[in-house]
Amino acid sequence: MAARRSLDELLLRRWDLAASNDVMRTDVNETIRRRIPGDLGLVVQFNPSHVKSKRPADQQLVTPVKPTTEGFNFTKAKTTEFLSGLHFITDDAQCIPVVQPVEMEGDGGSEVEHFVLVNVSPLVRGHLLFVLDMNLIRPQEMSEKFLLYALSISQSMQNETFALGFNSAGAWSSVSHFHLQGFFFPKIEGGGSTNFPVVAQPREEVFRASGAIVNVIPKWKTTCFVIEPEDGGKMVFVFPRQQQCENGVGLFTDETSTDASVHSATVHAGRLRIAVAELSGLVIAGDQVAYNHLTEKIFNTILQNEISLPTNEEAVLINEWETSLQ
């Protein structure tokens, strides 16, 4: 009898099949990557076709809004973009549900509520979209139920490179339809972390409550909390942040410019949009200049000035969490 495939093996196999059938708009094989020198282990990548081919981000999507019939939502995705259905089994004896893949062929697909799709403009091989309660078209806002489903998905993945991410409205979510993003962190020349760089950073405990440890990451120059169970298990990284904006404006210069009418270099905007991948240490450059010139110092400057909450707001948030969890 053949061994049953794990969920990550199943989804990667189907993702590769979709890629071979030209479902994607971006070819991940064209992506270039480099590790940024410094203590954080940051990785920056650039794919010339990615910005041109991805679904446009709605810069006005700053609050969870009900999708309109005119805008895109995942019910409008092509059949070829679907990889699997998902079914979550809840047991009263355990808090986190168990997730199982569901075949969508025939009439069985009509009963499925949750789906896994390819990201048609993938950042990495195996870039997935988990669309929960798809036909209800929930806004891009985290809930307790969806958080439990996310933990269920993470626990079912056996591949150590896998991470599940969420961009809320106001944090560069491009679609107002609830979805999670699944990443398999790519191999980088020269070795280093097998998952997002933030995972390998030293943590410092802030408080314990209800069987969980809440940590911060002192070297990560933005508000970041790491929540992990006292008895070990999956960690949740939470990045409370300022509202989205074009990041790094004025920090990058194109030293190849020959236009004598400009300053010694041409300043470009819109080269970085800091979302969950970037906050975790995989920075997606919008052009070759950002790819070539991004440094750990520039990254830290962006986090401190454009992303992180003010110190007083962070202290209030910690106090509220500690009080509510006791």
N, C-alpha and C positions, 0 to 999 in steps of 0.2 A: 504494500500500500504506500502511495506517495505521501511524503510529509506535507502537512498543510502549510501554506505560505503565511508568513507573518504579514500584518497589514502594510508595513512599510515596503516589504518585498513586492507585494501585490501592486501597490500604487506606483512604485518606481518602474515596474515592468510595463504597466499600462501607460505611464507617462512616456517612456521611451518609444512605445508603439505609436502614440499620438504624435510625437516629434517626427518619427520616420514617415508619417502620413501627412506631414506639412500642416499640422493644426496650429503650430505656433507662429506668431508674427516675428519673433526674435529668435535668432540662432545663438544658443548659449555658447557654442563652440567658438564664436567670434569675440567672446569676452576676454579682455586682458586684465590681469590682477597683479598686485604687488603688495608686499607687507611693508607698512610704514615704520621706519626706525623709531624706537622709543620703548617705553615701559609697558604700554598698553596692548601691544600685539595687534594693532589695528590693521585692517586690510581695506584697500581701495580698489575698485574695479570700474571698468568702462567698456561699454558696448556701443559702437556708433549707431547701430540700428534701433537700440532700445527706446530712446526718447521719441524717435519718429514713429515707432510702431505701436507703442502702448496706448491703452485707452486713456483719454485725457483726464487729468485730475481736475475736479471742480474746486477752484480756489475759494468759492463761496460756501463750500460744505464745511462750515465751522461749528455747526450744531447738528444733532441728530434730527433729520427731517424725514417726513413721509415721502417715499419715492413718488414721482409723477409718471403718468403714462408716456410722456415724451422722453424722459430720461432713460438711461440704461439701467437695467437690473438683471440679475443672473437668470431669471426665467426666460430671458431673451437670448441666452447663450446657445450656441449651436450644439446639436446632439453629439458631435465629435469631441466636444470639450469635456464631456462627462466621463469620469473614470469609474465611479462606483457610487452606490447608495450607502448610507450608514444607518444602523439601528442601535439605539442605546437601551440597554437592559438595566433597570433599576431594581436593586435588591434592598429590602428594608434593613438588612444586616450590615450594609456597607454604604458609605456616603457617596462614593464616586461610582457612577454607572460603568457598565462594561460595554464596549463598542464592538460591533460586528459589521463587516462589509456585507452589502446586499447587492445581488445581481439585479440589473435593471431591464433585462430582456423580457419580452412578453408583457403580460398583465401585471407582473410583480412590481414593476417600476411605478405603477400608479399609486401604490400604497406607501412608497418611500417618502419620508419627510425631510431627510438630510442627505446632502450630496457632496461628493468630492469632484472638483473640476481641475483641469490644468489652468495655470495662469498663462494666457496666450502671449504675454510679454514677459517671459520668465527671467529672473535675475540669476538663477542657478539651475542646474539639472534637478528635476524633481520638484520644482516650485509649484505648490498646490494651493487651491482655494477650498476651504471647508465652509460650505454654505448651509447654515442650520435653519430649520423651519423655512425652507426655501420659498414655498408657495405662499407663505404668510407675509413675505417681504418685510421682515423686521428692520427697523433703522439700525445704523451702525453704532450701537450702544451696548456695552457689556451688561449682562444680567447675571444673577446667581446661577440660574439654570445653565446658561451658556458657558459660564466659568467651569462648572462641573463637567460639562461635555468636553471642554478644552482639556481639562486634566485627564479625562478618560482617554482622549485621543493620544495625549503625550505618553501616558502610561502604556498604551498598547504598542507604541513604536519601539522596536528593539535596536534600531540603528542609532549609534551614539552621536552621529552627526546631525540628527534631527532636532529641530526647534520649531515651536509653534508661536506665531506672532499675531498681534492685534493692533491695528491703527484705528483709533476712534475718529469720529468727525472732529475736525479742528486739529488733527495730527496727521494730515496727508492721506487720509482714506480717500480713495478716488471714486468709490461707489457707495451710494446711500442704500445699502442692502447688506444685512449682517453677514459678515464672513471673517474667517480666520485665515491666516497665511501659513502654509507649511514650507519649511526650508530644510534642505539637506546641505549643510555647510560644505563648500568645495575644498578640495585639497589645494594647498598653497605651496609653491616651491620653497624649499628651505624649512619645511616642517612647521611646527607650532601647534596651536590649539586645534583639536578636531571639531570643535563647535565654536559658536560665536565668542570672540575675545572676552566679552564681559563675564562669561561663565567662569573663566580661569582666574579672575581678579580676587585678591584677598578681601574677605568680608569682615565687618565689625558689628558685633551684636548691639542692638539698640534696646530691645526688650523681648520678653517671652509672654505668650498668652494663649490659652486654649490649645496647648500642645504644639504651638508653632513658634518658630524663632523668626523675628524680624531683624534683618541686617541692613546695613548701608555699605557702600563701596567707596572708601575714602579717596581712592585715586581717580574715580570716575567723576568728571567735573560737571555733573548734572544731578538733579534729584533722582535718586534710584533706590528703591527698596527691594530686598531679596527676601522672600518668604519661603521658609522650608520647614517641614515637619521635624519635631524633635527626634523622632525615631528613623530619620532618613527618608529619602524619596525625591520626587520631582520638585524642583525649585520654580518659583514664580517671580519673575523680574517685573517690577512695576515702575514706570517712568512718568510720574506726574510732571506736567510741563506747561510752558507758555503756549499760547495759540500759534498755529503754524504760520510761517512766513518764509519768503525766499531767504535762504541761509547763506552766510558768507559773502554777502554783497560788499565789494570793495576790498576783500581780503586776497583775491586772486588777481594776478596780472599776467597778461600775455606778452612776454618779452620778445616775441617774434614780430611784433607790429612794426611796420615801416612808415606808418603815418606820422609825419612830423607835426601835424596839427594837434595831436593829443599829447598827454603827459608821456613820460618815458615808457609807459606801458599802457595798454588798453584794459580798462576795468570792466569786468563782465558781471552781470547779475544772473540769478537763476541757475547757478551751476550745482547747487546742492539743495536738496529738500530733505531735512532730517526727519525720518520716520523710524519705525521700530527696528529695521535692519541696521540703519546707521547708528541708532542709539546703542545697539548691541555690539557695534564694532566693525560691521561690514558696510563701508561707505560707498554709495553708488554715485559716481561722478557723472555730471551732465555733459561734460565735454573733455577733450584731451588736456586742456590747460589745468582744470581741477585735478584730473588724474595725475598729471606730472608734478604738480606743485603742492598738493595737500600734504601737510606735515602734522605731527602730533600736536604741535603748538597751535596751529590754526584750528584743528579739531577741538581742542580744549577751549580756545577762545570762543568758538561758536556755541559750545555747550554752556559755558558760563554766562555768556551775555544774551543769547537768543533762545535758549531752551530751558535752562534750570529755573526752578521757582526761587523767589527771594528767600533768604534765610529765615525771616520771620514767618512766611507762609509755610515753609517746610516744617518749622517747629510746631505750628498750630496743627498741621496735618498729622504729625507723629502723636501729638497729645490726643487728638480726636480718635485715632486708631487705637491707641493704648487704652483709652477710657471705654470705647465701645466693645473691645475684645475681652475685657476683664470679666 
